[in-house]
Amino acid sequence: MKIQIKKLSLLILVIAFLSLGTFAHSESSIPANFTTYADEINFFSISYPANWEPAFSIIERLKREARDYLKSIDEEDFSETNNVVFLGGIPLDSGYYNPNFGITVEPLGDDNVKIEDLVEFSVREYKRVSEEYREFSRTKTIIDGRQAIILDFEARLPNAELVHFLTMSMCIDKFLWTTTCAICPPLNFYDFKDDIYAIVKSFKILK
């Protein structure tokens, strides 16, 4: 299981890059200018600014590019069990998205796994593969009635720019759900901070 999570952690980080304690309660307050996407196959919903767009058409291309990039830095043999169920952001003329966010689902295969351990394991992998890593906060919270951890950090992958990430992770019925938001230069994370946090807090399971 740890090997699968290690592989998924890096794959999530790279896909987001390429596409550019005590639990506290965090109530979802969806801003009026947000739109909501409801997935009736995977049974979840997520809300985001109305000027952001879904990017389903590039998911498979980004997964291929992510695997090629990981191979180029000697990180190969990644799991095929993860499922990218959403990708979107602000479209660029280049065909990519900045800012962007994606949602992935990974089977855990372990009833006793703790979300704190999964996030800590992911952070170790981020640090291992990144040329630069800086963590700003790791917040335990409640989203949609479930324990979740929001991780705010910057990372610079080999041969890449420094990117600001915000991830939200939670375990649901033996699956790890992760929402990853990414913003890279010339944009400033703090210009989008409120929207990014509202996005991850808007996540809901529809079953």
Secondary structure in CASP SS format (residue, H / E / C, confidence):
PFRMAT SS
TARGET T0000
AUTHOR 0000-0000-0000
METHOD secondary structure of the structure
MODEL  1
M C 1.00
K H 1.00
I H 1.00
Q H 1.00
I H 1.00
K H 1.00
K H 1.00
L H 1.00
S H 1.00
L H 1.00
L H 1.00
I H 1.00
L H 1.00
V H 1.00
I H 1.00
A H 1.00
F H 1.00
L H 1.00
S C 1.00
L C 1.00
G C 1.00
T C 1.00
F C 1.00
A E 1.00
H E 1.00
S C 1.00
E C 1.00
S C 1.00
S C 1.00
I C 1.00
P C 1.00
A C 1.00
N C 1.00
F E 1.00
T E 1.00
T E 1.00
Y E 1.00
A E 1.00
D E 1.00
E C 1.00
I C 1.00
N C 1.00
F C 1.00
F E 1.00
S E 1.00
I E 1.00
S E 1.00
Y E 1.00
P E 1.00
A C 1.00
N C 1.00
W C 1.00
E E 1.00
P E 1.00
A C 1.00
F H 1.00
S H 1.00
I H 1.00
I H 1.00
E H 1.00
R H 1.00
L H 1.00
K H 1.00
R H 1.00
E H 1.00
A H 1.00
R H 1.00
D H 1.00
Y H 1.00
L H 1.00
K H 1.00
S H 1.00
I C 1.00
D C 1.00
E C 1.00
E C 1.00
D C 1.00
F C 1.00
S C 1.00
E C 1.00
T C 1.00
N C 1.00
N E 1.00
V E 1.00
V E 1.00
F E 1.00
L E 1.00
G E 1.00
G E 1.00
I E 1.00
P E 1.00
L C 1.00
D C 1.00
S C 1.00
G C 1.00
Y C 1.00
Y E 1.00
N E 1.00
P E 1.00
N E 1.00
F E 1.00
G E 1.00
I E 1.00
T E 1.00
V E 1.00
E E 1.00
P E 1.00
L C 1.00
G C 1.00
D C 1.00
D C 1.00
N C 1.00
V C 1.00
K C 1.00
I H 1.00
E H 1.00
D H 1.00
L H 1.00
V H 1.00
E H 1.00
F H 1.00
S H 1.00
V H 1.00
R H 1.00
E H 1.00
Y H 1.00
K H 1.00
R H 1.00
V H 1.00
S C 1.00
E C 1.00
E E 1.00
Y E 1.00
R E 1.00
E E 1.00
F E 1.00
S E 1.00
R E 1.00
T E 1.00
K E 1.00
T E 1.00
I E 1.00
I E 1.00
D C 1.00
G C 1.00
R E 1.00
Q E 1.00
A E 1.00
I E 1.00
I E 1.00
L E 1.00
D E 1.00
F E 1.00
E E 1.00
A E 1.00
R E 1.00
L C 1.00
P C 1.00
N C 1.00
A C 1.00
E C 1.00
L E 1.00
V E 1.00
H E 1.00
F E 1.00
L E 1.00
T E 1.00
M E 1.00
S E 1.00
M E 1.00
C E 1.00
I E 1.00
D C 1.00
K C 1.00
F E 1.00
L E 1.00
W E 1.00
T E 1.00
T E 1.00
T E 1.00
C E 1.00
A E 1.00
I E 1.00
C C 1.00
P C 1.00
P C 1.00
L C 1.00
N C 1.00
F H 1.00
Y H 1.00
D H 1.00
F H 1.00
K H 1.00
D H 1.00
D H 1.00
I H 1.00
Y H 1.00
A H 1.00
I H 1.00
V H 1.00
K H 1.00
S C 1.00
F C 1.00
K E 1.00
I E 1.00
L C 1.00
K C 1.00
END
